[in-house]
Amino acid sequence: MTVRVEQTFDVSASPETVWNFIADPEKRARAISVVDGFEETGDRTAVWQIELPLPLLNRTISVETEETDRDPPTYVRFVGRSSAVHVVGEHRLEATEDGSQLTNRFIVDGKLPGVERFFKGNLEDELRNLRDALYADLNHSG
């Protein structure tokens, strides 16, 4: 079973301003509650350490991520791979009269028991965490 989630919301800031947050892989990672650590390993690569609250999985999982597409300031796509999960994330920005519209899409394929069920129940909340972190970043920087 594959879990797919899409969320769209409006932001009262220009796409260029929102891009400063969305294009930063560390800011994206820190917004997700199950991310325990983050390390950039190259220009478009990073390793996320995630901890999923699953009974059969009592260890941190290293997810190797790579930005596969980037079109500033409107689009970024990344792929994450590990022994437990495969994830594809997309962030698309469009200019609006009042600022920007941000669309986030995530597709998660679990490879271990319980992983997909966890993301099915929590992925929308994680995208809300990302939205809230973006708002906090915008309020802090401007």
C-alpha positions in Angstrom: 0.0 0.0 0.0 1.2 3.4 -0.9 0.3 6.5 1.1 -0.3 9.7 -0.9 -1.0 13.1 0.7 -1.4 16.5 -0.9 -1.9 19.8 1.0 -2.3 23.3 -0.5 -2.3 26.5 1.5 -1.9 30.2 0.9 1.0 32.3 2.3 1.1 36.1 2.4 4.7 36.2 1.1 6.2 36.2 -2.3 7.3 32.9 -3.9 10.9 34.0 -3.6 10.5 34.5 0.2 8.7 31.2 0.7 11.4 29.5 -1.5 14.1 30.5 1.0 12.4 28.1 3.5 11.2 25.4 1.1 14.6 25.1 -0.7 16.4 24.6 2.5 16.5 20.8 3.2 17.5 21.3 6.8 14.5 23.5 7.5 12.2 21.0 5.8 13.7 18.1 7.9 13.5 19.9 11.2 9.8 20.6 10.7 9.0 16.8 10.6 8.4 15.4 14.1 10.0 12.0 13.5 13.3 13.5 12.2 15.9 13.0 14.9 18.9 14.2 13.0 20.0 15.7 9.7 23.3 15.9 7.8 23.9 17.5 4.4 26.2 15.1 2.4 26.5 17.0 -0.8 25.0 19.9 -2.9 21.7 18.1 -3.3 22.0 15.2 -0.9 21.4 14.7 2.8 20.8 11.9 5.3 17.8 12.2 7.6 17.7 10.2 10.8 14.1 9.2 11.6 12.6 7.5 14.6 9.2 5.9 14.0 7.2 4.9 17.1 6.7 1.3 16.0 6.9 -1.8 18.2 9.0 -3.8 15.8 11.3 -0.9 14.9 13.4 0.2 17.9 16.2 1.9 16.0 16.9 5.1 14.1 16.5 4.8 10.4 18.9 6.6 8.0 17.0 7.9 5.0 19.3 9.1 2.1 17.7 12.0 0.3 18.4 13.6 -2.9 16.9 16.6 -4.6 16.1 15.3 -8.1 14.5 18.4 -9.6 14.8 22.1 -8.6 13.4 25.1 -10.5 13.8 28.2 -8.2 11.6 29.7 -7.0 8.7 27.5 -7.9 9.5 23.8 -7.5 11.6 21.3 -5.7 11.3 17.5 -5.7 13.3 15.1 -3.5 13.5 11.3 -3.1 14.4 9.5 0.1 15.4 5.9 0.3 16.1 3.6 3.2 15.6 0.0 4.3 12.3 0.9 5.9 10.8 3.5 3.6 10.8 5.1 0.1 9.5 8.7 0.0 9.0 11.2 -2.8 8.3 14.8 -1.8 7.3 17.8 -4.0 6.9 21.4 -3.1 5.3 23.7 -5.8 4.9 27.5 -5.4 2.7 29.7 -7.4 2.3 33.5 -7.2 -1.1 34.8 -6.1 -2.5 38.3 -5.7 -1.8 38.1 -2.0 1.5 36.2 -2.0 1.9 32.6 -2.8 0.2 29.2 -2.9 2.2 26.3 -1.7 1.3 22.7 -2.7 3.1 19.9 -0.9 2.8 16.3 -2.2 4.2 13.2 -0.5 4.2 9.6 -1.6 5.4 7.0 1.0 6.0 3.3 0.4 6.8 1.4 3.5 9.1 -1.6 3.4 8.6 -2.8 7.0 5.4 -3.7 8.9 3.7 -0.7 10.3 5.6 2.0 8.4 2.8 2.7 5.9 0.2 2.6 8.6 2.2 5.1 10.6 2.5 7.5 7.7 -1.2 7.0 6.7 -2.2 8.2 10.1 0.4 10.9 10.5 1.5 12.4 7.2 -1.2 15.1 7.1 -0.1 16.2 10.6 3.5 16.2 9.4 2.6 18.5 6.5 0.8 20.8 8.9 4.1 20.8 11.0 5.9 21.9 7.8 3.3 24.7 7.2 3.6 25.9 10.8 7.4 25.9 10.6 7.2 27.9 7.4 4.9 30.5 9.1 7.2 30.7 12.1 10.3 31.2 9.8 8.5 33.9 7.9 7.5 35.7 11.1 11.0 35.4 12.5 12.7 36.7 9.4 10.3 39.5 8.4 
